[in-house]
Amino acid sequence: MVVCVAEKPSVGEYIARVLGANQRKNGYFEGNGYQVTWTFGHLCALLDPQEYTEQWKAWSLSSLPMIPARFSIKVHGDEGVHKQFNVIKSLIEQADEVINCGDAGQEGELIQRWVYQKAGCKCPVKRLWVSSLTEDAIREGFAQLKDQSEYQHLYEAGMMRAIGDWLLGMNATRAYTIRYARGTGKDRQVLSVGRVQTPTLALVVKRQAEIEHFVPKTYWELKTNYRDTLFSAQLPVEEGEYAITSEEQGQALVDSIKDQPFVITSVEKKKGLEFAPKLYDLTSLQVDCNKKFSFSAEQTLQLIQSLYEKRVTTYPRVDTTYLSDDIYPKVPNTLAGIKDYYPQVTPLLGLKADGKKGAGSLPKSKKVFDNKKVTDHHAIIPTGQRPEGLTADEKKVYDLVALHFIAAFYPECEVSNTTVLAKAGEIDFKVTGREVLKPGWRAVFDKGQGDNVQSTKDSSDDENAENAEETKSLPAFVKGESGPHEPVLKEKTTTPPKYYTEATLLRAMETAGKTVENDELREAMKENGIGRPSTRAAIIEKLYQRKYIQKQGKSLRATETGINLIHLIVSPLLKSAELTGLWEKKLREIERGEYQALEFLNELKEMTTGVVRDVKSNKAGMLCPVCRQGLIIRGNTRYGCSRWREGCTYAEPF
């Protein structure tokens, strides 16, 4: 008998139907030579510290660092979880072969492997690897099963991620809680520290500090109105400075040109192309859903996961915006499957996926299809199944995915970029404009949506107004023309950086805290990002749950607890986005077989030991162990309690 193990009941039931295993049993389906069962997500987990040794039950600095000689797993959950595990175990014990039908990714591989290990699996294990749950994809996947050994590196990367989170999370949380948390026993506040959550919190705290300590500067801009068009003065300026730093200076410039004729000195037009927005990876989908619908990252993940399980979109936990070449021949059928829902598909119907250029052929752009940019899975796209029975929120997410997919096969948007130079007196002026000649892919989107579909900025209304000013169509200026104009001196004030929103925080996590707006550069930096696309939403949710951050409107603000925690942390490893990003890069190298898991494990142990050592050696700032109210301060020769005036007797030399 062949036993198939899916990651959840709904997926298991559909796989059973495809395989013809139609007899419902207690915790599985059977038929046609198959038994199809399922897990409930994480059935197994690493042991808790006290389950390794009694010495780790009590929280004390002397017991740290906790580094097990060998990590072990347990069945993790309630009675229902244990019951389902026993069903899986009994089926595996009698199986001739097991097929891993878990989610096709690092986390899915780890979940399944641990279950098989705990169940004592001895028979051969094959791997089903699919990017969608349609019947065709499942049948194709079963026809191309691979031995689980081909996914060993993927499993090792997942295991090192789990062990790394355990080592740093357990040890750092205990160390900082023991050293710095207020209260005692059950009343003691737990200071939760994590490999990914802490550098993410540090980003929010740092941005908040930049805003709170921002000192605004006043400056002036010289513009002039000619033929209902606002030209900007091109004045010499040093880097980091402003051309006009006083009103008197600005007024003198106005006076020098107000009676001078305004002369057009150059009109330059250049035709250009705007490419369709990239297809979605999980992070970019979460970013757009937060901007457009105010969905949280976690909410978007749940919605796109539901669409995947309803078989209308492909696997969602991906970090690429590209498709592999083998998808290209399937595109006409995918488009045909959704034509009744999107009239924008009509111009693409009948085009052949033959890779040729010209009429009758479906475009195949390197900006869409690139095998080198696809590893486990391709970008999120529709499957071609009819998108029926969707909730209102699911429909919003599906529309984004579908419209981006359709737009990818439309022509480029053709534009004309105009730059006009002029002169008044001794001052040069400039204005730029843009005209859409042929909308191309922009026709796919509703009015207004196409205009900002590529934007990744969280801009204010004022900034959007100025951007619109720079990109609107211009009158037909002619070189040499001249006439009267109206100089305008605008007072401006520098503004602080903006608070993170979930959208901008996700982008910061993706690029290890660096501000990157260029799509290509951001794509190249993903390997060094904080966390993985599948985990970033959960990390942000943890920060909410632990009351380290909170929402004010769309803005994310660090709470006093979150700020204090970051200030207490002495180890740069724990709060550096860049260092955490480098660690993430090594995990990806393990996944590709380019780095040894054992070497990484040794690094983990060394890092953990260093984090604990840093906390143990830093007593300043910790709560007084005698009165549990004052903070320890450093004197000339010894540490003492800040409440020594109130009679606290704590003192210790250093």
LOKEZA-987532 format. One line per field, with one value per residue (C-alpha): residue in one letter; chain; y negated, x negated, z negated. Coordinates in steps of 0.05 Angstrom, whole numbers, always signed. Each point is the difference from the previous one (the first is absolute). Layout:
// residues N
aa = [a_...] $
ch = [A_...] $
py = [Y_...] $
px = [X_...] $
pz = [Z_...] $
END
This chain:
// residues 654
aa = [m_v_v_c_v_a_e_k_p_s_v_g_e_y_i_a_r_v_l_g_a_n_q_r_k_n_g_y_f_e_g_n_g_y_q_v_t_w_t_f_g_h_l_c_a_l_l_d_p_q_e_y_t_e_q_w_k_a_w_s_l_s_s_l_p_m_i_p_a_r_f_s_i_k_v_h_g_d_e_g_v_h_k_q_f_n_v_i_k_s_l_i_e_q_a_d_e_v_i_n_c_g_d_a_g_q_e_g_e_l_i_q_r_w_v_y_q_k_a_g_c_k_c_p_v_k_r_l_w_v_s_s_l_t_e_d_a_i_r_e_g_f_a_q_l_k_d_q_s_e_y_q_h_l_y_e_a_g_m_m_r_a_i_g_d_w_l_l_g_m_n_a_t_r_a_y_t_i_r_y_a_r_g_t_g_k_d_r_q_v_l_s_v_g_r_v_q_t_p_t_l_a_l_v_v_k_r_q_a_e_i_e_h_f_v_p_k_t_y_w_e_l_k_t_n_y_r_d_t_l_f_s_a_q_l_p_v_e_e_g_e_y_a_i_t_s_e_e_q_g_q_a_l_v_d_s_i_k_d_q_p_f_v_i_t_s_v_e_k_k_k_g_l_e_f_a_p_k_l_y_d_l_t_s_l_q_v_d_c_n_k_k_f_s_f_s_a_e_q_t_l_q_l_i_q_s_l_y_e_k_r_v_t_t_y_p_r_v_d_t_t_y_l_s_d_d_i_y_p_k_v_p_n_t_l_a_g_i_k_d_y_y_p_q_v_t_p_l_l_g_l_k_a_d_g_k_k_g_a_g_s_l_p_k_s_k_k_v_f_d_n_k_k_v_t_d_h_h_a_i_i_p_t_g_q_r_p_e_g_l_t_a_d_e_k_k_v_y_d_l_v_a_l_h_f_i_a_a_f_y_p_e_c_e_v_s_n_t_t_v_l_a_k_a_g_e_i_d_f_k_v_t_g_r_e_v_l_k_p_g_w_r_a_v_f_d_k_g_q_g_d_n_v_q_s_t_k_d_s_s_d_d_e_n_a_e_n_a_e_e_t_k_s_l_p_a_f_v_k_g_e_s_g_p_h_e_p_v_l_k_e_k_t_t_t_p_p_k_y_y_t_e_a_t_l_l_r_a_m_e_t_a_g_k_t_v_e_n_d_e_l_r_e_a_m_k_e_n_g_i_g_r_p_s_t_r_a_a_i_i_e_k_l_y_q_r_k_y_i_q_k_q_g_k_s_l_r_a_t_e_t_g_i_n_l_i_h_l_i_v_s_p_l_l_k_s_a_e_l_t_g_l_w_e_k_k_l_r_e_i_e_r_g_e_y_q_a_l_e_f_l_n_e_l_k_e_m_t_t_g_v_v_r_d_v_k_s_n_k_a_g_m_l_c_p_v_c_r_q_g_l_i_i_r_g_n_t_r_y_g_c_s_r_w_r_e_g_c_t_y_a_e_p_f] $
ch = [A_A_A_A_A_A_A_A_A_A_A_A_A_A_A_A_A_A_A_A_A_A_A_A_A_A_A_A_A_A_A_A_A_A_A_A_A_A_A_A_A_A_A_A_A_A_A_A_A_A_A_A_A_A_A_A_A_A_A_A_A_A_A_A_A_A_A_A_A_A_A_A_A_A_A_A_A_A_A_A_A_A_A_A_A_A_A_A_A_A_A_A_A_A_A_A_A_A_A_A_A_A_A_A_A_A_A_A_A_A_A_A_A_A_A_A_A_A_A_A_A_A_A_A_A_A_A_A_A_A_A_A_A_A_A_A_A_A_A_A_A_A_A_A_A_A_A_A_A_A_A_A_A_A_A_A_A_A_A_A_A_A_A_A_A_A_A_A_A_A_A_A_A_A_A_A_A_A_A_A_A_A_A_A_A_A_A_A_A_A_A_A_A_A_A_A_A_A_A_A_A_A_A_A_A_A_A_A_A_A_A_A_A_A_A_A_A_A_A_A_A_A_A_A_A_A_A_A_A_A_A_A_A_A_A_A_A_A_A_A_A_A_A_A_A_A_A_A_A_A_A_A_A_A_A_A_A_A_A_A_A_A_A_A_A_A_A_A_A_A_A_A_A_A_A_A_A_A_A_A_A_A_A_A_A_A_A_A_A_A_A_A_A_A_A_A_A_A_A_A_A_A_A_A_A_A_A_A_A_A_A_A_A_A_A_A_A_A_A_A_A_A_A_A_A_A_A_A_A_A_A_A_A_A_A_A_A_A_A_A_A_A_A_A_A_A_A_A_A_A_A_A_A_A_A_A_A_A_A_A_A_A_A_A_A_A_A_A_A_A_A_A_A_A_A_A_A_A_A_A_A_A_A_A_A_A_A_A_A_A_A_A_A_A_A_A_A_A_A_A_A_A_A_A_A_A_A_A_A_A_A_A_A_A_A_A_A_A_A_A_A_A_A_A_A_A_A_A_A_A_A_A_A_A_A_A_A_A_A_A_A_A_A_A_A_A_A_A_A_A_A_A_A_A_A_A_A_A_A_A_A_A_A_A_A_A_A_A_A_A_A_A_A_A_A_A_A_A_A_A_A_A_A_A_A_A_A_A_A_A_A_A_A_A_A_A_A_A_A_A_A_A_A_A_A_A_A_A_A_A_A_A_A_A_A_A_A_A_A_A_A_A_A_A_A_A_A_A_A_A_A_A_A_A_A_A_A_A_A_A_A_A_A_A_A_A_A_A_A_A_A_A_A_A_A_A_A_A_A_A_A_A_A_A_A_A_A_A_A_A_A_A_A_A_A_A_A_A_A_A_A_A_A_A_A_A_A_A_A_A_A_A_A_A_A_A_A_A_A_A_A_A_A_A_A_A_A_A_A_A_A_A_A_A_A_A_A_A_A_A_A_A_A_A_A_A_A_A_A_A_A_A_A_A_A_A_A_A_A_A_A_A_A_A_A_A_A_A_A_A_A_A_A_A] $
py = [+0_-70_-51_-74_-53_-70_-61_-11_+37_-41_+12_+74_+7_-30_+42_+62_-18_-9_+67_+37_+14_-11_+42_-44_+30_-27_-54_+21_+20_+67_+30_+16_+23_-65_-23_-76_-33_-68_-40_-62_-44_+7_+67_+5_-50_-3_+19_-55_-13_+37_+61_+7_-6_-18_-52_-43_-3_-59_-66_-20_-32_+55_+52_-40_+11_+59_+40_+72_+52_+25_-32_+42_-8_+15_+2_-69_-17_+21_+67_-7_-11_+62_+40_-20_+14_+70_+10_-22_+44_+63_-11_-12_+63_+42_-41_+25_-72_-69_-61_-68_-45_-57_-73_-4_-44_+0_-3_+53_+47_-8_+12_+66_+26_-8_+38_+57_+2_+0_+54_+44_+2_+55_+6_-41_-72_-38_-74_-33_-69_-44_-74_+4_+47_+8_+71_-7_-24_+56_+54_-30_-2_+73_+19_-35_+21_-5_+35_-40_+1_-52_-49_+15_-69_-32_+39_-17_-74_+5_+38_-50_-57_+35_+16_-71_-30_+47_-13_-76_-8_+44_-24_-74_-3_+32_-41_-67_+17_+24_-60_-57_+18_-30_+43_+69_+70_+3_-76_-10_-29_+44_-39_+40_-3_+34_+9_-37_-37_-40_-31_-14_-36_-37_-28_-29_-28_-31_-33_-26_-30_-34_-32_-22_-31_-31_-75_-33_-50_-56_-14_-33_+21_-48_+17_-41_+7_-5_+20_+32_+45_-3_+1_+14_-41_+40_-31_+27_+38_+41_+70_+1_-75_-43_-54_-53_-2_-67_-39_-61_+41_+27_-68_-29_+55_-15_-74_+16_+37_-26_-53_+44_+38_+75_+35_+73_+24_+74_+49_+73_+58_+72_+60_+54_+65_+16_+74_+34_+9_+64_+61_+10_+35_+5_-62_-46_+27_-16_-69_-17_+29_-42_-63_+11_+36_-10_+76_+22_+44_+59_-13_-2_+65_+34_-25_+22_+67_+9_-16_+52_+53_-19_+16_-68_-26_+33_+13_-65_+3_-21_-51_-8_-43_+43_+60_+60_+15_+62_-45_-37_+53_+4_-75_+1_+52_-39_-64_+37_+26_-70_-36_-1_-40_-48_-32_-24_+71_-7_-31_+57_+57_+39_-20_+59_+16_+14_-46_-40_-75_-36_+7_+64_+17_-8_-45_+35_-52_+12_-45_+54_+66_+14_+70_-30_-40_+59_+53_+41_-39_-53_-66_+1_+5_+25_+74_-10_+32_-40_-47_+17_+0_-53_-47_-75_-5_+61_-32_-63_+40_+44_-61_-27_+67_+9_-71_+1_+67_-27_-65_+40_+20_-68_-47_-49_-68_-50_-69_-65_-33_-75_-44_-75_-47_-75_-62_-64_-49_+41_+57_+66_+34_+70_+38_+73_+32_+67_+19_+70_+15_+71_+27_+72_+39_-60_+15_+64_-40_-42_-75_-25_+68_+5_-68_+25_+74_+0_-48_+27_-67_-16_-72_-56_-37_-59_+43_+33_-69_-20_+65_-11_-70_+28_+54_-36_-18_-68_-53_-1_-43_-24_-15_-75_-21_-50_-39_-25_+45_-2_+19_+36_+10_+61_+11_+73_+39_+65_+58_+60_+71_+33_+51_+71_+29_+75_-10_-38_+44_+62_-34_-17_+72_+23_-45_+5_-71_-34_-47_+30_-23_+30_+67_+33_-20_+21_+68_+9_-16_+49_+53_-44_-19_+10_+64_+33_-23_+54_-22_-77_-8_+45_-40_-65_+33_+23_-72_-21_+58_-15_-73_-22_-39_-28_-32_-73_-5_+35_-20_+49_-28_+34_+4_-19_+74_+10_-61_+21_+70_-25_-47_+57_+46_-3_+52_-30_+68_-2_-67_-9_+8_+9_+54_+37_-7_+32_+58_+7_+3_+59_+37_-9_+25_+63_+9_-1_+46_-55_-3_+55_+5_+26_-61_-45_+37_-13_-73_+0_+28_-51_-57_+24_+5_-71_-28_+30_-23_-71_-1_+32_-51_-60_-15_-75_-10_+66_+2_+2_+73_-24_-49_+17_-73_-40_+6_+18_-59_+0_-39_-10_+70_+38_+9_-25_-9_-66_+4_-2_-65_+39_+51_+54_+37_+30_-11_+41_-14_+7] $
px = [+0_-24_+11_+7_-7_+27_-10_+74_+66_+30_-61_-2_+73_-11_-62_+39_+55_-51_-32_+66_-8_+74_+13_+2_-34_-17_-53_-14_+29_-14_+8_-34_-63_-7_+12_+2_-8_-22_-34_+27_-59_-55_+15_-70_-47_-67_+1_+6_-63_+25_+15_-75_-22_+31_-56_+32_+68_-16_-18_-69_-61_-44_+36_-13_-17_+46_-30_+26_-50_+52_+65_+63_+73_+67_+73_+25_+73_+65_+35_+25_-71_-25_+59_-16_-74_+17_+42_-60_-48_+44_+7_-75_-18_+38_-18_-40_-14_+14_+12_-14_+57_-16_-7_-55_-48_-51_+50_+45_-60_-19_+71_+5_-70_+8_+66_-32_-59_+45_+43_-62_+9_-43_+29_-20_+26_+15_+15_+60_-21_+54_+11_+76_+54_+39_+15_-47_-57_+10_+2_-62_-34_+15_-28_-65_-12_-71_-37_-1_-76_+3_+29_-50_-32_+69_+14_-67_+12_+68_-29_-57_+51_+41_-62_-27_+66_+1_-72_+2_+73_-2_-67_+7_+71_-20_-64_+33_+62_-42_-47_+48_+74_+42_+37_-15_+28_+66_+5_-66_+7_-31_-46_+8_-62_-3_-46_+47_+50_-53_-36_+69_+20_-67_+18_+65_-34_-56_+48_+42_-62_-20_+69_+2_-70_+10_-17_+37_-35_+33_-21_+31_+12_+2_+51_+32_+66_-3_+59_+35_-61_-43_-75_-52_-64_-64_-46_-69_+2_-48_+18_+45_+13_+55_-10_+42_-7_+32_+61_-44_-45_+62_+33_-64_+3_+73_-15_-57_+45_+71_-8_-44_+31_+8_-34_+8_-71_+11_+57_-19_+47_-19_+44_-4_+32_+31_+2_+58_-4_-35_+39_+11_-43_+31_-33_+19_+72_+2_-29_+53_+57_-21_-3_+64_+45_-35_-6_-52_-57_+31_+69_-28_-38_+64_+39_-51_-9_+75_-1_-55_+41_+60_-46_+8_-71_-67_-45_-4_-61_-49_-55_-6_+39_-20_+28_-39_-1_+43_+59_+0_+36_+55_+15_+54_+41_-8_+24_+58_+22_+11_+25_+73_-21_-50_+17_-73_-18_+37_-58_-45_+47_-25_-72_-47_-54_-52_-55_+0_+6_+55_+74_+33_-53_+4_-56_-55_-40_-63_+32_+53_-33_-68_-21_-60_+47_+44_-20_+54_+60_+19_+38_+72_+48_+70_+7_+54_+54_+64_-5_+68_+24_-50_+13_-2_-71_-24_+27_-41_-64_+17_+13_-70_-33_+42_-8_-76_-2_+42_-40_-65_+21_+24_-46_-44_+29_-30_-14_-31_-44_-10_-53_+6_-57_+8_-35_+21_-56_-60_+42_+14_+67_+26_+65_+13_+63_+24_+53_+28_-1_+26_+26_-20_+4_+31_+66_+5_+10_+59_-5_-50_-26_-49_-30_-28_-3_-76_-8_-34_-3_+43_+8_+41_+53_-47_-55_+50_+22_-71_-15_+63_-25_-65_+33_+60_+4_-31_+22_-34_-61_-45_-74_-12_+70_+4_+49_+20_-2_+18_-56_+22_-41_+24_-19_-14_-16_-38_+41_-21_+1_+68_+21_-1_+65_+7_-14_-64_-23_+8_-43_-52_-1_-8_-62_-30_+20_-26_+45_+3_+52_-32_+34_-62_-45_+52_+6_-76_+2_+55_-50_-25_+69_+26_+41_+36_+63_+40_-23_+0_+74_-5_-59_+39_+60_-46_-24_+73_+17_-59_+19_-67_+35_+69_+39_+20_+40_-45_-63_-39_-25_-47_+28_-40_-11_-27_-46_-27_-14_-42_-38_-16_-27_-76_-13_-2_+18_+69_+22_-40_+42_-63_-31_+66_+4_-69_+24_+60_-47_-37_+66_+15_-70_+13_+65_-41_-54_-52_-11_-5_+55_-49_-44_+60_+21_-68_+7_+68_-29_-56_+49_+45_-58_-21_+69_+5_-71_+18_+60_-37_-57_+46_+32_+14_+74_+24_+51_-30_+0_+11_+58_+25_+20_-63_-48_-73_-47_-75_-43_-76_-17_+65_+71_+56_+76_+30_+43_-58_+28_+63_-42_-13_-64_-20_-73_-49_-71_-20] $
pz = [+0_+17_-55_+20_-55_+15_-44_-17_+6_+57_+44_-19_+19_+69_+14_-20_+49_+56_-17_-5_-75_-14_-63_-61_-61_-69_+16_+72_+67_+34_+69_+66_-37_-40_-71_-4_-68_-26_-54_-34_+17_-52_-32_-27_-33_-35_-74_-51_-43_-62_+43_+14_-72_-68_-9_+54_-33_-45_+33_-24_+32_-27_+44_+64_+55_+12_+58_+6_+21_+48_+19_-5_+21_-31_+22_-15_-12_-32_-3_+72_+25_-36_+27_+72_-9_-23_+63_+43_-41_+8_+75_+9_-39_+51_+62_+60_+19_-28_+44_-32_+25_-48_+22_+52_-39_-56_-57_+32_+8_-73_-25_+38_-13_-75_+2_+38_-48_-61_+31_+12_+76_+30_+71_+61_+3_+64_+8_+34_+23_+31_+7_+2_-25_+65_+23_+59_-44_-50_+54_+32_-68_-15_+68_-18_-73_-25_-56_-64_+0_+55_-51_-56_+4_-4_-63_-31_+12_-33_-59_-9_+1_-55_-42_+9_-23_-60_-21_+6_-20_-62_-25_+15_-26_-66_-7_+12_-42_-59_+4_+16_-7_-56_-50_-26_+9_+38_-2_+37_+69_+54_+47_+64_+45_+68_+59_+48_-44_-38_+61_+29_-64_+2_+69_-28_-62_+41_+48_-58_-33_+66_+3_-72_+3_+68_+3_+58_+45_+39_+71_+62_+71_+59_+54_+54_+37_+75_+44_-60_-10_-63_+16_-55_-7_+10_-52_-20_-66_-41_-20_-62_+5_+29_+53_-35_-76_-17_+24_+14_+46_+36_+7_+30_+53_+14_+8_+48_+50_-8_+54_+45_+59_-8_+59_+20_+15_+13_+13_+1_+10_-9_+12_-53_-23_-67_-15_-33_-76_-22_-19_-74_-51_-70_-28_+58_-4_-74_+13_+53_-41_-60_+43_+39_-49_-68_-7_-51_+24_-37_+29_+71_-13_-24_+60_+52_-36_+5_+75_+8_-36_+42_+60_+34_-13_-4_-61_-39_-46_+54_+5_+75_+50_+60_+36_+26_+74_-7_-20_+66_+42_-54_+1_+56_-39_-64_+34_+33_-68_-27_+62_-24_-61_+31_+68_+1_+22_+66_+40_-22_+21_+60_-10_+4_-51_+53_-25_+65_+5_+37_+14_-22_-51_-75_-26_-38_-39_-41_-51_-10_+19_-29_-25_-37_-44_-19_-51_-36_+27_+49_-12_-23_+59_+15_+15_+52_-43_-4_-60_-29_-72_-23_-58_+12_-29_+39_+64_-14_-7_+60_+43_-14_+17_+63_+27_-10_+37_+58_+4_+7_+71_+23_+40_-38_-15_+50_-28_+21_-52_+11_-33_+10_-20_-6_-26_-35_-12_-24_-29_+35_-6_+16_+5_+20_+25_+24_+51_+9_+75_-3_-67_+13_-65_-37_+36_-42_-64_-20_+5_-51_-20_+57_-20_-66_+11_+2_-59_-62_-36_-60_+22_-31_+40_+8_+29_+47_+23_+15_+36_+42_+15_+28_+44_+30_+74_+19_+49_+68_-16_+56_-7_+2_-21_-58_-41_-68_-61_-74_-48_-64_-63_-38_-73_-16_-62_-1_-25_-42_+28_-4_-51_+27_+24_+9_+74_-10_-58_+44_+53_-53_-24_+72_+9_-70_-18_+63_+39_+69_+51_+63_+16_+28_-58_-51_+35_-7_-75_-19_-18_-57_-25_-71_-4_+58_+36_-36_-69_+3_-13_-61_-27_+5_-35_-56_-10_-8_-47_-44_-2_+29_+56_+11_+57_+3_+64_+50_-36_-44_-66_-49_-70_-62_-13_+71_-4_-68_+25_+59_-45_-48_+53_+1_+54_+70_+29_-31_+27_+64_+63_+42_-44_-2_+76_+8_-44_+46_+60_-31_-10_+74_+16_-41_+39_+65_-28_+1_-76_-52_-51_-53_+10_-8_-63_-31_+17_-34_-64_+1_+11_-56_-48_+18_-10_-70_-17_+20_-46_-59_+4_+4_-67_+9_+13_-30_-56_-70_-25_-72_+4_+71_+9_+13_+59_-7_+14_+8_-48_-1_-26_-9_+22_-46_-2_+22_-63_-48_-29_-17_-38_+51_-19_+66_+19_+40_+24_+73] $
END
